Amino acid sequence: MEFSRVLREVFPLLMRGMVVTIETTIIALIIAIFLGLLFCLAGLSRKGPPRFIAKFYIWAIRGTPLLVQTFFVYFGLPQLIQSLGFNFRLSPLAAGIITLSMNAGAYIAEIFRGGIQAIDKGQMEAAMSLGFSRRRAMIKVILPQALRVSIPALVNQFIISLKDTSIISVISLAEIVYEAKIYIGRTMQSFATWTIVGLCYLAVITVLTQISRYVEKRLDYGNKGSR
């Protein structure tokens, strides 16, 4: 049967590509969480310059397609640095991680902002009345609760970023879509190959979705009546 033959041939290649997909996503999300927290706090700052930089970053990233950001990082950024007299190149993996980190960081900043704003303002006032500075109250009292509130949304962002790696295959990042295109170019088996790729994504994302639902229930954000 043609489908089973394609499955035997392409499955090891797709698994190799899926490993790259997951590794790229995990590394990018770790960096993006730090970027998101940094720009979230900068956006909430009472100082004008940090707030402006954070708002501009979020506006620019959310307002441009991921494909454009990928080309900018992989082609545009090295050209800019080389024009300054430096020999600079980025590998597809490095460019993919940078692009995904920048992209996810803007959305995570908004997730954190929503989490912070969901915390009762009275808690900040209570902490400051106990002698905490505003900064210390944010770090010790507000942020731990905001992070807890944000966990389900962060899991959802992980799922989005995982799917977004398929776009970054345009710069030859050897993730699952790139491996599939290489195989199709050699065998012309488009239907079977893309069907298997879709099933691989569905399997991974189904697992992540179940993890997200479990986390929501553990944090009391699921349906309490279902307990």
C-alpha positions in Angstrom: 0.0 0.0 0.0 1.4 3.4 -1.0 0.6 5.2 2.2 2.3 2.6 4.4 5.4 2.7 2.2 5.6 6.5 2.5 5.0 6.2 6.3 7.9 3.8 6.7 10.2 6.0 4.6 9.3 9.5 5.9 8.5 8.8 9.5 12.2 8.7 10.7 12.8 12.0 8.8 9.8 13.6 10.3 10.7 12.5 13.8 14.1 14.0 13.4 12.5 17.2 12.2 10.0 17.1 15.1 12.9 17.0 17.6 14.3 20.1 16.0 10.8 21.7 16.1 10.4 21.0 19.8 13.9 21.9 20.8 13.7 25.2 18.9 10.3 26.0 20.5 11.5 25.2 24.0 14.6 27.3 23.8 12.7 30.2 22.2 10.0 30.1 24.8 12.5 30.2 27.7 14.1 33.3 26.2 10.6 34.7 25.3 9.5 34.4 28.9 12.3 36.6 30.1 11.8 39.1 27.3 8.0 39.1 28.0 8.6 39.8 31.7 11.1 42.5 31.0 8.9 44.3 28.5 5.8 43.9 30.6 7.5 45.5 33.6 8.9 48.2 31.3 5.5 48.9 29.9 4.0 49.3 33.4 6.9 51.6 34.4 6.1 55.1 35.4 9.2 56.3 33.5 8.6 57.4 30.0 11.5 55.9 28.0 11.2 52.3 29.2 7.4 52.4 28.7 7.8 53.8 25.2 10.4 51.2 24.2 8.2 48.4 25.5 5.1 49.7 23.8 7.0 50.2 20.5 8.4 46.6 20.6 5.0 45.1 21.3 3.4 47.2 18.6 6.1 46.4 16.0 6.1 42.7 16.6 2.4 42.2 16.9 1.9 44.4 13.8 4.1 42.5 11.4 3.9 38.9 10.1 6.2 36.2 11.4 7.5 35.6 7.9 8.7 39.2 7.6 10.3 39.0 11.0 12.1 35.8 9.9 13.5 37.3 6.8 14.5 40.4 8.7 16.5 38.4 11.3 18.0 35.9 8.8 18.8 38.2 5.9 18.3 41.9 7.0 20.1 41.9 10.3 23.3 40.2 9.1 23.4 42.6 6.1 23.0 45.6 8.5 25.9 44.4 10.7 28.1 43.6 7.8 27.6 47.1 6.4 29.2 48.3 9.7 32.3 46.3 8.9 31.7 43.2 10.9 31.7 39.6 9.5 28.4 38.4 10.8 26.2 35.5 9.8 23.3 33.6 11.5 22.6 29.9 11.1 19.0 28.9 10.4 18.7 27.5 13.9 20.0 30.7 15.6 17.8 32.9 13.3 14.8 30.7 14.1 15.3 30.9 17.8 15.8 34.6 17.7 12.7 35.2 15.6 10.5 33.0 17.7 11.8 34.5 20.9 11.1 38.1 19.7 7.7 37.1 18.4 6.5 35.1 21.4 8.1 37.7 23.8 5.7 40.4 22.6 2.6 38.2 23.2 3.9 36.9 26.5 4.5 40.5 27.7 0.7 41.1 27.1 -0.1 37.8 28.9 1.9 39.0 31.9 0.4 42.4 31.8 -3.1 40.8 31.9 -2.0 38.6 34.8 -0.7 41.6 36.8 -3.8 43.6 36.1 -5.9 40.7 37.2 -4.5 40.9 40.7 -6.5 43.1 43.1 -4.9 46.6 43.4 -5.5 46.4 47.1 -2.7 43.9 47.4 -0.1 46.4 46.2 -1.4 49.0 48.6 -1.4 46.5 51.5 2.2 45.5 50.7 3.3 49.1 50.6 1.5 49.8 53.9 3.7 47.1 55.4 6.8 49.0 54.4 7.5 47.3 51.0 8.8 49.6 48.2 6.7 49.5 45.0 9.4 47.4 43.3 9.8 44.9 46.1 6.0 44.6 46.4 5.8 43.8 42.7 8.5 41.2 42.9 7.4 39.6 46.2 3.7 39.9 46.1 2.2 40.7 42.7 4.5 38.8 40.2 4.2 35.3 41.9 0.4 35.6 41.7 0.4 37.0 38.1 2.7 34.2 36.9 0.3 31.6 38.4 -2.6 33.3 36.6 -0.7 33.3 33.4 0.4 29.7 33.2 -2.5 28.4 31.1 -2.0 31.2 28.6 1.7 30.5 28.5 1.0 26.8 27.6 -1.3 28.1 24.8 1.5 30.3 23.6 3.8 27.3 23.5 1.4 25.6 21.2 1.2 28.6 18.9 5.0 28.9 18.7 5.3 25.2 18.0 3.1 25.6 15.0 4.9 28.8 14.0 8.1 26.9 13.4 6.6 25.7 10.2 6.9 29.2 8.8 10.6 29.4 9.8 11.2 26.4 7.5 11.6 29.0 4.7 15.1 29.7 5.9 16.0 26.0 5.7 15.6 25.3 9.4 15.6 21.5 9.4 12.3 21.1 11.4 9.5 18.8 10.4 8.0 20.8 7.6 11.4 21.3 6.0 12.1 17.6 6.2 8.7 16.9 4.6 9.4 19.3 1.7 12.8 17.6 1.1 11.1 14.2 1.0 8.3 15.4 -1.3 10.8 17.0 -3.7 12.5 13.6 -4.0 9.4 11.3 -4.2 6.5 13.6 -5.2 4.4 12.0 -2.5 2.6 15.1 -1.4 -0.8 13.8 -0.1 0.6 11.0 2.1 3.5 13.1 3.4 1.4 16.1 4.4 -1.2 13.9 5.9 1.5 12.3 8.1 2.9 15.7 9.0 -0.6 16.9 10.0 -1.1 13.9 12.2 2.3 14.4 13.9 1.3 18.0 14.7 -2.1 16.9 16.0 -0.5 14.3 18.3 2.0 16.7 19.9 -0.6 19.5 20.2 -3.2 17.2 21.6 -0.7 16.2 24.4 0.1 19.9 25.1 -3.6 20.8 25.1 -4.2 18.0 27.7 -1.4 19.4 29.8 -2.9 22.9 29.5 -6.3 21.6 30.7 -4.7 19.7 33.6 -2.8 22.9 34.7 -5.9 24.9 34.5 -7.8 22.5 36.7 -4.9 22.4 39.2 -4.9 26.2 39.3 -8.7 26.3 39.6 -9.2 27.9 36.2 -11.0 24.9 34.8 -14.7 24.1 35.3 -15.1 23.7 39.0 -18.3 21.7 38.5 -16.3 19.0 36.7 -14.3 18.0 39.8 
